[in-house]
Amino acid sequence: MNELTETDVNMRKIEGRPKPVTMEDMAKLAGVHSRTVADALKGTGRVAPATREKVLRIAKELNYVPNAAARALATGRTGTVAVLSGPLTDQYYANTVHLLETYLTAHSYEMLLLHTRREVQDLVNATKVSQVDGVIVIGLNYLSEEFLRLSGSVQPCVLIDTASPNYVDHITLDLRPAVEEALQLMLAAGNQRIAYVANNRDEASHVEVRMGTYLDVMKKAGRAPEVIDVNTKLTSEERIQGLKSYIQQNGCPDALLCHNDETAIHTYRALVGAGYRVPQDALLVGCDGLPYMEYFDTPLSTILLPMEEICEIASRFLQQRMATPDIPIQQATFQGRLEVRKSLSAD
């Protein structure tokens, strides 16, 4: 009886049972230890090419579907990486999550997206088998700060943010030089009333770098700061109407720096709706480098970040941390670049 026929016979025996096929079942058929099966399936460890080929063929014949909990028990790894993100209604988060998933999938990891406090607590409180092999955190907010406080020192983790904590692997987004450049262009154009359009200012636990840079530049220039707060929990139409009402009641600033590109888009619509022109009546700049900013009737200026490279390095940092937990803290810094378009030039 040749090997394939023998496998077929054993496969029928296994398929006749009510429970799904396990790595132990495949180990018996291949005549190896279950750890060898796990290594063969993951492409790790020292597995002879012939043995790896045999295990993969058996797995295909049996239509084997990995069980995350069983795999974690057998290998110490789940093959899953959690991504802790802000709301996906924000295009910055949605784009970053998409890029991270692309790079993680390319390295055979599944992505678990976390949004709520309960999900974060479940992750922190996991005991017998970790739910994930590591975590990538996009930005600091009340959820990510809670996770880092409770688990960041023991769970392999990479943070992508403007902050630079020294206790966790991180990628620092340095926006200050580009924000300063945008503000200096506004000042050089003779603009007297330069406003900053913030997102949920009162909920922030610290002064974010964009607002901090704005306040510093205004102080040095001897200008009174004007912060316009936007509640991102409102719908887009409600945000636009709120900004429009502010402009109608207080008059129009002659230059506006926005927290991100989404807010810049809402501000643009509010200005136009209130009868003002960009850039003739008001200069405008956003931040994030979303690709469609240049397609408006007045192309909108923005601060660009190389998000593809940032997400690739975040994925690499996490894999290196998971493979070698005791390596020194990994850190990379990326500077934003101001993309000057028509909305920032009144000429």
C-alpha positions in Angstrom: 0.0 0.0 0.0 1.6 3.3 -1.0 1.7 6.4 1.3 -1.1 8.3 -0.4 -3.6 5.4 -0.2 -2.6 4.8 3.4 -3.3 8.5 4.1 -6.7 8.2 2.4 -7.6 5.3 4.6 -6.6 7.2 7.7 -8.3 10.3 6.5 -11.7 8.5 6.2 -11.2 7.3 9.8 -10.6 10.7 11.0 -13.4 12.3 9.0 -15.8 9.8 10.5 -15.3 11.3 13.9 -17.4 14.3 15.1 -14.5 16.4 16.2 -12.3 18.4 13.7 -8.8 17.3 12.6 -6.0 18.3 15.0 -2.3 18.7 14.7 -2.0 15.5 16.8 -4.0 13.6 14.2 -1.7 14.8 11.5 1.4 14.0 13.6 0.2 10.4 13.9 -0.3 10.1 10.2 3.1 11.7 9.4 4.9 9.7 12.2 6.3 12.9 13.8 5.8 14.9 17.0 3.0 17.5 17.0 5.6 20.2 17.6 7.2 19.2 14.2 3.8 19.5 12.6 3.4 23.0 14.1 6.8 24.1 12.8 6.1 22.7 9.4 2.8 24.5 9.1 4.3 27.8 10.4 7.5 27.4 8.4 9.6 27.6 11.5 12.1 25.4 13.3 14.4 22.7 11.9 12.1 20.5 9.8 13.5 18.4 7.0 12.2 19.5 3.6 10.7 16.0 2.9 8.9 16.1 6.3 7.6 19.6 5.8 6.3 18.6 2.4 4.6 15.5 3.8 2.9 17.5 6.6 1.7 20.1 4.3 0.3 17.5 1.9 -1.6 15.7 4.8 -2.9 19.1 6.0 -4.3 19.8 2.5 -5.8 16.4 2.1 -7.5 16.7 5.5 -8.7 20.2 4.9 -7.0 21.2 8.2 -8.2 24.4 9.7 -5.9 25.8 12.5 -7.5 26.3 15.9 -5.9 29.4 17.5 -6.2 28.1 21.1 -4.7 24.7 20.2 -2.0 26.3 18.2 -1.1 28.5 21.1 -0.8 25.6 23.4 1.3 23.6 21.0 3.6 26.3 19.8 3.3 29.2 22.3 2.2 31.4 19.4 -1.3 32.3 18.2 -0.3 33.7 14.8 -2.4 36.8 15.6 -1.4 40.4 16.1 -3.8 42.9 17.7 -4.1 46.4 16.4 -5.4 49.0 18.9 -6.9 51.8 16.8 -8.9 54.9 17.1 -12.3 55.1 15.2 -12.2 53.9 11.7 -14.5 56.7 10.7 -11.3 58.8 10.9 -9.5 58.2 7.6 -6.1 58.4 9.2 -6.9 55.3 11.4 -8.7 53.5 8.6 -5.7 53.9 6.2 -3.1 52.9 8.9 -5.1 49.8 9.8 -5.3 48.8 6.2 -1.6 49.2 5.7 -0.8 47.3 8.8 -3.1 44.4 7.8 -1.3 44.3 4.5 2.1 43.9 6.0 1.0 41.5 8.8 -0.9 39.3 6.3 2.2 39.2 4.1 4.1 37.6 7.1 1.3 35.1 7.7 -0.2 36.9 10.7 -3.9 37.4 11.3 -5.0 40.8 12.5 -7.3 41.4 15.5 -8.8 44.9 15.6 -9.6 46.3 19.0 -11.9 49.2 19.5 -13.6 49.0 22.9 -12.6 49.2 26.6 -14.0 45.6 27.1 -11.8 44.3 24.3 -8.7 45.9 25.8 -9.5 44.6 29.2 -10.1 41.1 27.8 -6.7 41.3 26.2 -4.9 42.4 29.3 -6.7 39.8 31.5 -6.0 36.8 29.2 -4.4 34.2 31.4 -3.9 30.6 30.2 -3.2 31.3 26.6 -2.5 34.8 25.3 -5.0 35.9 22.8 -2.3 37.4 20.6 1.4 37.3 20.0 1.8 41.1 20.0 0.1 44.5 19.7 0.5 47.5 17.5 -1.0 50.7 19.0 -2.0 53.6 16.7 -1.9 56.8 18.7 -2.4 57.6 22.3 -5.9 57.9 23.7 -7.7 56.7 26.8 -7.9 53.1 25.6 -4.3 52.8 24.4 -3.0 54.6 27.5 -4.9 52.1 29.7 -3.5 49.1 27.7 0.1 50.4 27.9 -0.3 51.1 31.6 -1.6 47.6 32.4 0.2 45.5 29.9 2.7 47.4 27.8 5.8 46.3 29.8 5.1 42.5 29.3 3.2 42.2 26.0 5.3 42.6 22.9 4.1 46.0 21.6 4.9 48.8 19.2 3.4 52.3 19.5 2.9 54.7 16.5 2.4 58.2 17.8 3.8 61.7 18.1 4.9 60.8 21.7 8.2 58.9 22.4 7.8 56.7 25.5 11.1 55.0 26.6 9.5 51.8 27.9 8.0 50.4 24.7 9.1 50.0 21.1 7.9 53.0 19.2 7.8 55.0 16.0 7.7 58.7 16.6 5.8 61.0 14.1 7.7 64.3 14.3 5.2 66.9 13.0 6.7 69.9 14.6 9.0 71.2 11.8 6.3 70.9 9.1 3.7 72.6 11.4 6.2 75.4 12.0 6.8 75.8 8.3 3.1 76.1 7.6 2.6 78.7 10.3 5.6 80.7 9.1 4.2 80.8 5.6 0.9 82.1 7.0 2.7 84.8 9.1 4.9 85.7 6.1 1.7 86.2 4.0 0.7 88.9 6.5 -2.2 87.0 8.1 -3.2 88.5 11.4 -5.8 86.0 12.6 -4.4 82.5 12.5 -6.6 79.8 14.1 -6.0 76.2 15.0 -8.9 73.8 14.4 -8.7 71.1 17.1 -10.4 67.8 17.6 -12.0 67.1 21.0 -9.6 69.5 22.8 -11.2 69.1 26.2 -10.8 65.3 26.2 -7.0 65.3 25.6 -4.9 64.4 28.6 -2.0 66.5 27.3 -1.3 69.2 24.7 -0.8 67.4 21.4 2.2 68.3 19.4 0.4 70.2 16.6 -1.5 72.4 19.0 1.6 72.8 21.2 3.6 73.9 18.2 0.8 76.3 17.2 0.7 77.9 20.6 4.5 78.3 20.8 4.7 79.9 17.3 1.8 82.3 18.1 3.4 83.3 21.4 6.8 84.0 19.7 5.0 86.0 17.0 3.1 88.1 19.5 -0.3 86.8 18.2 -3.3 85.8 20.2 -4.1 82.1 19.7 -7.6 81.2 18.5 -8.5 77.5 19.0 -11.7 76.2 17.3 -12.8 72.9 18.8 -14.5 70.2 16.8 -16.5 67.4 18.3 -15.6 64.3 16.2 -18.4 62.3 17.7 -20.8 64.4 15.6 -21.7 63.5 12.0 -19.7 65.2 9.2 -22.7 67.4 8.4 -23.0 68.5 12.0 -19.3 69.3 12.2 -19.5 71.4 9.0 -22.5 73.2 10.3 -20.8 73.9 13.7 -17.8 75.3 12.0 -19.9 77.4 9.6 -21.9 78.8 12.6 -18.6 79.7 14.4 -17.4 81.6 11.3 -20.7 83.4 10.8 -20.7 84.5 14.5 -17.0 85.4 14.9 -16.0 86.3 11.5 -13.5 84.3 9.4 -9.9 83.8 10.4 -7.6 84.6 7.5 -5.6 81.4 8.0 -6.5 78.0 9.6 -4.3 75.1 10.6 -6.3 71.9 11.1 -5.6 68.9 13.3 -5.9 66.5 10.5 -7.0 66.3 6.8 -10.6 65.2 7.7 -11.0 68.3 9.8 -9.5 70.4 7.0 -12.1 69.0 4.6 -14.9 69.9 7.0 -13.4 73.4 7.5 -13.1 73.9 3.7 -16.8 73.1 3.2 -17.8 75.4 6.1 -15.8 78.3 4.6 -17.3 77.8 1.2 -20.8 77.4 2.7 -20.3 80.7 4.6 -19.4 82.5 1.4 -15.6 82.6 1.8 -12.9 81.6 -0.7 -9.8 79.5 -0.2 -7.1 80.8 -0.4 -8.2 84.4 -1.3 -10.1 84.9 2.0 -8.5 82.2 4.2 -5.4 80.0 3.9 -5.9 76.4 4.9 -3.7 73.4 5.7 -4.4 69.9 7.1 -2.3 67.0 8.3 -2.1 63.3 7.4 -1.4 63.4 3.7 -4.6 61.7 2.6 -4.3 61.2 -1.2 -7.6 62.9 -2.3 -6.7 66.3 -0.7 -5.2 67.4 -4.0 -8.4 66.7 -5.9 -10.5 69.5 -4.5 -11.4 72.6 -6.6 -8.8 74.3 -4.5 -6.1 71.6 -3.9 -5.7 71.4 -0.1 -2.3 71.6 1.5 -1.3 68.9 4.0 1.5 67.5 6.0 2.6 64.2 4.6 3.9 61.1 6.4 5.4 58.0 4.7 2.7 55.7 6.2 3.6 52.7 4.1 7.1 52.7 5.4 6.0 53.5 8.9 3.6 50.5 9.0 6.2 48.2 7.5 8.7 49.1 10.2 6.1 48.8 12.9 5.4 45.3 11.7 9.1 44.5 11.6 9.8 45.9 15.0 7.0 43.7 16.5 8.3 40.6 14.8 11.8 41.2 16.1 10.4 41.8 19.6 8.4 38.6 19.5 11.4 36.6 18.3 13.8 38.1 20.8 12.0 39.6 23.8 15.2 40.9 25.5 16.5 43.2 22.7 16.9 46.9 23.5 14.0 49.3 22.9 13.5 49.8 19.2 12.8 53.3 17.9 12.4 55.1 14.6 11.5 58.8 13.9 9.8 60.1 10.8 9.4 63.8 10.0 6.3 65.1 8.4 6.7 67.0 5.1 4.6 70.0 4.2 3.0 69.7 0.8 2.2 73.3 -0.3 -0.8 73.5 -2.6 -3.0 76.3 -3.7 -4.9 76.5 -0.3 -1.7 77.8 1.4 -0.7 80.3 -1.3 -2.8 83.4 -1.9 -0.7 84.3 -4.9 
